[in-house]
């Protein structure tokens, strides 16, 4: 879907399938990657656990085996790179890129994990733009994945300048940003059946426990399917489902950072505790979002500054004094989504409601001090 759009979850918490509901009507807000093949540059954006890497892997396979498409394909995982030298070597000096540069075919360059690479390679944006400006851009199709909140606007502006310089280009904007949408019921049904689980039965069970907001995103859908595949039943109590599901979303940060060779700062349990603190403030103090921008910048009305959330938190026997970096680490998990530059809110209101209630339970129902 287009960047910044709110998904239509009117189909029982799943993305509404316009095509299924109104046969013959073409959806105007959601797209398959195959239908975007002629757009020169696409930013594949999404929150943690939404399947950005999977989308690029599937696109690579589609392009390689498509009968009606003759092109070169190069998919590169940026998360393992630690310097701009490696970026140049593994992309622009690779055999595939060299062969394309001296040929006449079209190349689809798929770059995964831009957000993680930015943490390791500070001059990543400058390196990419510097290399791209010397290439035959009329034959180059770029797809680059990144977490929504971490997408570098200077990279987007640079790509727009480069592709707009072409004397001829495809109709429409040559550089476009899309965010991954939640899953439809049909997607979940297919995933269940691929795992050997009756799809309709699985959807019925999800409806009974009110788990659509976990089943509609790949990372937690995998968690739910794993429970069934192990011969167990889905949690009958919502509290248990939300506790386990939100812990999975807290763990998504760990998996991503491990791929990028970053040591864990907090355990998933402490990230869970920090998320509870953030939920308690946003719910009980009626705050719209968490603002991570500089104090000199104007904060939107109704937000809470990140430095107002500092303090001591605990989970089991673990205790931590919250810093801005530990809160930012929690905001980078699958529990949260970007609301634009420097603003974060919970991916779904029910996550915040559960975590705020659990926070009270874990702290002996002591009164939460509201911020003024």
N, C-alpha and C positions, 0 to 999 in steps of 0.2 A: 504494500500500500504506500501511498505518497507519504513522505516524511512529515511528521507532526499530526497526522490524522489519528483520531481515536477509533479503534476497531468497533464494529457493530457486533456485540455479543448477545444479541437478542434471541439467539437459538439455544436457549437453556444454558447460557454461559459460554457457548462455542461461537466461533465466527459464523455469522449468518451466510449461508450458501445461497446467493441470489439465483444462480443458475438452476439449482435444484428446486427452489421455491417458485421461480417464474421461468419455466422452460423457454428457451429461445432468447431470453434477455441476457445481454452481455454485461457483466459487472464492470463498473467504471472506476472503482476504487482499489481493487485488488488485482494482481497480475501474476502470471507464471513467468519465470525467468525466460522461458523459450519465446514468449511473445515480445520480449524486450531486446531480442538479439541484435537489432539494428541500431540501438542507441550506443554511441561510441564509448561513453564513460558512465558507469553505474556505481554508486556507493551503496553497498549492501549493509544496512544499519540494523541494529537490534539490541535488545537487552541480553544479559547473560542467560544462557540456557534456551535461547530461541532458535538455535540451529543454523547460525551463520556459516560455520565451517561445512556443515552438511549440504547447504545450498550450493556452495562453490564446488564441492566434490561431485554432486549430482550434475551440475552444469558442465564440469569437465567431461564426465562420462557421456552426457548427451551430445556435446560437440564432437567428441572423438568418433562416435558411432552413428551420427546423423547422416542419413543417405543424401539429404538435399543440401548439406553444408560441407564445403571443402575448405579447410582452414588448419592453421597450426594452433596448438593449445599449450599453454605453459601455466601450471598452477604452482604457486610458491607459498609455503607456510612461513610467514615473517616472524613468528613467535620465537624461533630458535636463533635469530640473528642478534649479534651483540655489537656490531659496528657498521658504519656506513660502507666500509670496504667490503664487508661480506655481502651487503645488499647489492652493491655493484657487481660483484663476482657471480653471485648465485642467480641474479636476474639478467642483467644486461650483458654479461660476458659468458652466459651459458651457451651450450651447443644449440639449443632450440632457438634462442634469441638471435644468435649469429646467423643461423641458417635462414631465418625469416628476414633478417636485415638485408641479406644479399639476394633474396628472392622477390617474388611478386605476389605471394599469397597474403591473406588476412591472418593476423595473429590475435587470439583471445588471451590476454594476460590476466590471470586470476590471482590476486594477492590477498591472502588470508591473515587475520590477526594484526591489523594495523595498530590497534590500541595497545596491545602488549609490546609490539616492536617500538612504539614511541617512547616507552619507559626505558628501553635499553639503548636506543639509537636516537639521540636528541636531534641530530641533523637529518632525520629521515625525510621530512617534507622537502627540504632543500635538495637532498640527494635525488629523490624521485623526479622532481621538477627539472633539475639540471640534466639528468639523463634523458628524460622524455622530450625535451625541446630539440634534441638533435635527431629524433627518430622520424620515420615516415608515418605520421599520425593518421593519415587518411587510410592506412591499412592496419591500424592498431585499435583493438577494442579492449578497454580496461574495465575490470570488475574488482573492487577492493572492499573488503569487509572490515567493519569496525563497530565497537559499541557506540550507541547513539550519543552518549554523553561525552565520549572521548574523540569524536570525529573532528579532525583539525580543519577549521574553516579556512586557514591560509592555504591548505592543500586544495580544497575545493575551488577557491578563487584562482589559484595558479592553474589548475586543470581547465577552468573555464577560459582563461586567457589563451592557453595553448591551443585548445580545440576551436575556439572562435576565430583564430587566425587563419584557419584553413580556407582557401579560396572557394572550395565547394565542400559541403557536408550534408549529412542526412537531414531530412525534414525534422523540424522540432528542435528542442534544446539538446545540444550534444552531451551535456553533463547533467545527470539527474540523480537524485537521492531517493531511495526507497527504504522503508522499514519493514521488517518481517512481521507479518500478521499472525495472530494466534491460530490454532488449528480449527478446522471445521469438524463436524461430526463424522463426515465421510473420511477425513484423514485419520481420525482416531480409530474408526472402524477398520480401516485398511491396515493400520499399524498393529492392531490387536490380532487380526486374522493372520498377518505375517508372522506373528509370534506364536501361532497355533492356538489362539484364544478366540472363541466365538465373538465376533464383533458386536452384534446386537446385545448379547448378554452382558458384555463388558460395559457398554453404554448405559444399560439399565442399572447396573450396579453403581456406576458413577453417579447417575441421577439420584438414586436412593440415598447415597451418603453425602450428596451435595458437593461433589468433588470436581465439578467441571472446570474450575479455575486452576486446578492442578493438571487435569487431563488435556487442557488446551495449549500446553506448551511442551516441547519435546523433552526437556530434561526431567520434568516431573511425571510426564506420561511414561517415560522409561522406568521410573521408580514404581509407578502403579502396576505396570505390566509385569515388572519383576516380582512383585508380591504374588500375583496370580500364577505366574510361571513356576514359582517355587511351591505351588500347591497350598498356598495360604489364602485367607480371605482378606478383603480390604477392610480397614478399620471401620467398625460399626459406629463409633463415636466420632463426631466431627472434631472434637478437641484433639484426639489421637491423630487423626488424619492431618490436621493443620500443623500439629507439632512436628510430625515426621516430614511432611511436605515442605515446611518452611526451613527445616534443617537441611534438606536436600538443596534448596535454593541458596542457603548460606554456604554450602560446600562447593557450589559452582565456582566461586572465586578461587578456592584452593586448587581445583583442577586446572583452571586457566593459568594461574600463576606458576604452577609446577611445570607446565609446558614451556613457559617463558623462563624457566630456571630461576625463579625468584623464591627466596625462603618465605615460609608462611610467617606472618606477623602475629595474627591471632588464631586461636583454634576456632573451628566452626561453632563450638559451644559458646565461646565468648562473642563471636559475631552475632549469634542468636540473642545473647543477652543485650548486646548493644542495640540490636534491632528492636528489642522490646522497649528499651529506654526511648528510642526515637518514636516508636509507635505511641507510647504513653503521652509524650509531649504533643505530638500532632493530633491525637484523638481528644485528649482531655483538655488541652489548651486551645483546641480548634485552630491549629496552624495548617495552612494550605500546603506548604512545601518546606524543604530544608535548603537554605541558601548557603552556598559554599564560596561565593564571590568575595572579593576584597572589601574590607570595611569601608573604604573610601567610595565604593560604588553603591548607588541607591538600591536598597532591597525592596522587592515587591511587598505591598501591604499584605499582612496575614502570614508571612513566612517567619521562620525562626533561623537565626544565624547559627552556623556550625559551632562557633566558639561559646555559644550559650548552652551547649549540650554537654560540656566537659564535666568530668566527675569520676567517681569510683563505681565500677560495676563488677559483678561476680556471676559465676556460673559453676554450680557445684563447689568444688574446692578451689577453683581458679578465681583470681581477682586481678583486675587491671585498672590502672588510672587512665581514663580516656584522654587521648590527644586528638587533635584534628585529623591526623593521619589514620588513626584507628577507626574513627567515625567514617572517614572517606573510604577506607577499606570495606566497611560494612555497606556503604552506599553503592559500592561497585559489585555487590552480589546480585543474584537474580531476584531478590526481594524488591528491588527498587527500579524505577525507570526515570529517564531524563525528561524534564519538562522544559527544556531549553538550556541555554548556557548557564551553568552554575546553579541550577535548580533541580531538586530530586523529590520524588514522592514515591509512595509504595506502588508496586506494580498493580496491585488490586486492593480495594478498600478492605476486603475481608481479611487480608494478611495483617493489615494494621489493627483491625478490630480484635483479631485473635491474639496478636502479640501484646497489645495493650492490656487485655484481660489477663493474659498469662503473666505479664509483668507485675500486676497487682498481687496475684497469687504467690509468685516467687518472692515478693517482698513483704509478705504478711499483711497485704491489703492496707499498707500505710498510705496516708494521704499523699497524693502527687502534688508537688508545688508547681503552680502555674507560672508561666513567665509573663512579665508585663513590660 
